[in-house]
Amino acid sequence: MKTEVLIIGGGVAGLAMALTLGKRAIPVTLIEGFDLHNAAPVLHFGRTAALMGSSIDLLKELALWDRLKDTTEPLKQMRIIDDGNPQIDPVIIDFKAEEIGAEMFGHNVPNMMLQTILLEAVKSCDSIKIICPDKLQSFEVASSHIIATLESGKKIIATLMIGADGKKSKTRALANIKFKENQYGQSAITCLFHHSKPHENISTEHHRAGGPFTTVPMPDQTIDNNEASHCSSLVWVEKTEDADKYVALDKHLFEHAIQKRSRGALGQITLASNPESWPLSAVLAERFTATRLALIAEAAHAMSPIGAQGLNLSLRDVSSLSDIILSALRLGEDIGSINVLERYEESRRLDINSRFEGVDKYNRLVSNNIDIIRLFRRTGLKSLSAIPALKQLAMKQGLAA
Ligand SMILES: Cc1cc2nc3c(=O)[nH]c(=O)nc-3n(C[C@H](O)[C@H](O)[C@H](O)COP(=O)(O)OP(=O)(O)OC[C@H]3O[C@@H](n4cnc5c(N)ncnc54)[C@H](O)[C@@H]3O)c2cc1C
């Protein structure tokens, strides 16, 4: 079987990549290990992603935003609370989008809705063929194409292959692309929860010894008795052994733990989804390309959820690679050639490297309870509060897309 672009992996990034190309009538084949016709195994009800400007622009371009918008909540304010030591008062700093002339920082989007809407659009796009459940097993490169062999034995010939197969990417391994991996010994607990007090569109990040504890606003939801209830999502980073213990707690004890860590700011807490735990590590590929191959999203870079950069960065990979492919096709170039792939490598290197290093350092800084580091952190937060220009710069950096 022949195709122009072969995409390995049908997570959010692989689906978005397929759609940006498929919508322009480029023949795409997408391979996914899970059965996407019965998508339950890849959907996680309690996980959300804070998406910023360029990610939302991409979803608008794909005509998906109007369908997604009502399930998302605007993030207008970020509150950081240094909670590291119960003996001393916490340092609190508020970042308001209006301080930099913006209406909001972004939107909190349920992963399940994003993936479902993307998948429906991919399924109804005539230029995209989905092969699932199946997996990439091996590939070989010829002068004008790449030949992929799937676990089912199927062979697919493509001009370009895109690896969107996640943090443990087989595509990356088969291409012998080296990567560095930072282990944090941390896991992120995620879930949705209802609360009695409104969130006022404020996302609050508590910095504590095990890692940051962050509540992120969601739209109000109707619950059993037809009453509207306030809702937020949780990203609670802890040492892995502690995270496993919290996830195993009885429902009421877990709710109590959220209430305690959020300092009662959201009132009475009731779980709206089962807590899940995600081991965290950071991965950065040495190169994002090889012969007739490009890596995108977590196959190229994965990081701690702190700062909500991961998926935003991945969707910028999608926009950049699709622009490069489309302009190469307009110029009659071979989209799998070194020249074209080099343009992708160059366009993404600085953005990815700087975010990777920034998030890694930030995660180590805020998850640390050594006295001198805590003092440095508290002093840093106080300085940001006192110097408006510095604070605005920090906000613009966080938003930059
Ligand atoms: C707790 C948590 C919170 C987060 N919050 C945010 C946030 O607020 N904002 C943000 O921007 N990002 C956030 N992120 C990051 C974001 O969720 C990820 O970047 C994103 O989900 C990864 O998408 P992906 O498509 O690259 O990988 P995946 O979702 O891992 O998809 C890879 C797909 O490839 C398939 N696959 C694997 N191997 C093969 C093979 N050999 N053949 C075929 N298919 C294969 C898999 O089945 C899978 O479906 C968060 C991450 C975590 C862990």
The ligand as an SDF file (V2000), in Angstrom:
LIG
                    3D

 53 58  0  0  0  0  0  0  0  0999 V2000
   -0.6750   14.8030   34.0820 C   0  0  0  0  0  0  0  0  0  0  0  0
   -0.3980   15.5450   32.8270 C   0  0  0  0  0  0  0  0  0  0  0  0
   -0.9580   16.7920   32.6160 C   0  0  0  0  0  0  0  0  0  0  0  0
   -0.6700   17.5270   31.4450 C   0  0  0  0  0  0  0  0  0  0  0  0
   -1.1920   18.7830   31.3160 N   0  0  0  0  0  0  0  0  0  0  0  0
   -0.8670   19.5000   30.2110 C   0  0  0  0  0  0  0  0  0  0  0  0
   -1.3500   20.8520   30.0370 C   0  0  0  0  0  0  0  0  0  0  0  0
   -2.0540   21.4100   30.8910 O   0  0  0  0  0  0  0  0  0  0  0  0
   -1.0090   21.5260   28.8910 N   0  0  0  0  0  0  0  0  0  0  0  0
   -0.2030   20.9430   27.9440 C   0  0  0  0  0  0  0  0  0  0  0  0
    0.1120   21.6050   26.9350 O   0  0  0  0  0  0  0  0  0  0  0  0
    0.2540   19.6600   28.0620 N   0  0  0  0  0  0  0  0  0  0  0  0
   -0.0540   18.9470   29.1730 C   0  0  0  0  0  0  0  0  0  0  0  0
    0.4220   17.6670   29.3050 N   0  0  0  0  0  0  0  0  0  0  0  0
    1.1590   17.0560   28.2060 C   0  0  0  0  0  0  0  0  0  0  0  0
    0.2000   16.4350   27.1750 C   0  0  0  0  0  0  0  0  0  0  0  0
   -0.8540   15.7240   27.7870 O   0  0  0  0  0  0  0  0  0  0  0  0
    0.9810   15.5060   26.2650 C   0  0  0  0  0  0  0  0  0  0  0  0
    1.9640   16.2930   25.6330 O   0  0  0  0  0  0  0  0  0  0  0  0
    0.1400   14.8690   25.1950 C   0  0  0  0  0  0  0  0  0  0  0  0
   -0.9740   14.1970   25.6820 O   0  0  0  0  0  0  0  0  0  0  0  0
    0.9960   13.8320   24.4710 C   0  0  0  0  0  0  0  0  0  0  0  0
    0.4400   13.6100   23.2540 O   0  0  0  0  0  0  0  0  0  0  0  0
    1.1700   12.6960   22.1550 P   0  0  0  0  0  0  0  0  0  0  0  0
    0.1630   12.5790   21.0530 O   0  0  0  0  0  0  0  0  0  0  0  0
    2.5320   13.1670   21.8440 O   0  0  0  0  0  0  0  0  0  0  0  0
    1.4470   11.2680   22.8560 O   0  0  0  0  0  0  0  0  0  0  0  0
    0.4360   10.1260   23.3350 P   0  0  0  0  0  0  0  0  0  0  0  0
   -0.8170   10.7000   23.8690 O   0  0  0  0  0  0  0  0  0  0  0  0
    1.2500    9.2510   24.2300 O   0  0  0  0  0  0  0  0  0  0  0  0
    0.0590    9.3580   21.9900 O   0  0  0  0  0  0  0  0  0  0  0  0
    0.9120    8.4250   21.3690 C   0  0  0  0  0  0  0  0  0  0  0  0
    0.0570    7.3980   20.6460 C   0  0  0  0  0  0  0  0  0  0  0  0
    0.9110    6.5260   19.8800 O   0  0  0  0  0  0  0  0  0  0  0  0
    0.4370    5.1970   19.9830 C   0  0  0  0  0  0  0  0  0  0  0  0
    1.5870    4.2930   19.7130 N   0  0  0  0  0  0  0  0  0  0  0  0
    2.6660    4.0720   20.5130 C   0  0  0  0  0  0  0  0  0  0  0  0
    3.5270    3.2300   19.9030 N   0  0  0  0  0  0  0  0  0  0  0  0
    2.9900    2.9160   18.7010 C   0  0  0  0  0  0  0  0  0  0  0  0
    3.4220    2.0870   17.6110 C   0  0  0  0  0  0  0  0  0  0  0  0
    4.5860    1.4170   17.6290 N   0  0  0  0  0  0  0  0  0  0  0  0
    2.6220    2.0010   16.5090 N   0  0  0  0  0  0  0  0  0  0  0  0
    1.4340    2.6860   16.4750 C   0  0  0  0  0  0  0  0  0  0  0  0
    0.9900    3.4640   17.4710 N   0  0  0  0  0  0  0  0  0  0  0  0
    1.7430    3.5920   18.5690 C   0  0  0  0  0  0  0  0  0  0  0  0
   -0.1050    5.1160   21.4020 C   0  0  0  0  0  0  0  0  0  0  0  0
   -1.0660    4.0730   21.5130 O   0  0  0  0  0  0  0  0  0  0  0  0
   -0.7230    6.5010   21.5970 C   0  0  0  0  0  0  0  0  0  0  0  0
   -2.0860    6.5550   21.2400 O   0  0  0  0  0  0  0  0  0  0  0  0
    0.1650   16.9570   30.4610 C   0  0  0  0  0  0  0  0  0  0  0  0
    0.7400   15.6750   30.6600 C   0  0  0  0  0  0  0  0  0  0  0  0
    0.4720   14.9900   31.8460 C   0  0  0  0  0  0  0  0  0  0  0  0
    1.1150   13.6240   32.0800 C   0  0  0  0  0  0  0  0  0  0  0  0
  1  2  1  0
  2  3  1  0
  2 52  2  0
  3  4  2  0
  4  5  1  0
  4 50  1  0
  5  6  2  0
  6  7  1  0
  6 13  1  0
  7  8  2  0
  7  9  1  0
  9 10  1  0
 10 11  2  0
 10 12  1  0
 12 13  2  0
 13 14  1  0
 14 15  1  0
 14 50  1  0
 15 16  1  0
 16 17  1  0
 16 18  1  0
 18 19  1  0
 18 20  1  0
 20 21  1  0
 20 22  1  0
 22 23  1  0
 23 24  1  0
 24 25  2  0
 24 26  1  0
 24 27  1  0
 27 28  1  0
 28 29  2  0
 28 30  1  0
 28 31  1  0
 31 32  1  0
 32 33  1  0
 33 34  1  0
 33 48  1  0
 34 35  1  0
 35 36  1  0
 35 46  1  0
 36 37  1  0
 36 45  1  0
 37 38  2  0
 38 39  1  0
 39 40  1  0
 39 45  2  0
 40 41  1  0
 40 42  2  0
 42 43  1  0
 43 44  2  0
 44 45  1  0
 46 47  1  0
 46 48  1  0
 48 49  1  0
 50 51  2  0
 51 52  1  0
 52 53  1  0
M  END
$$$$
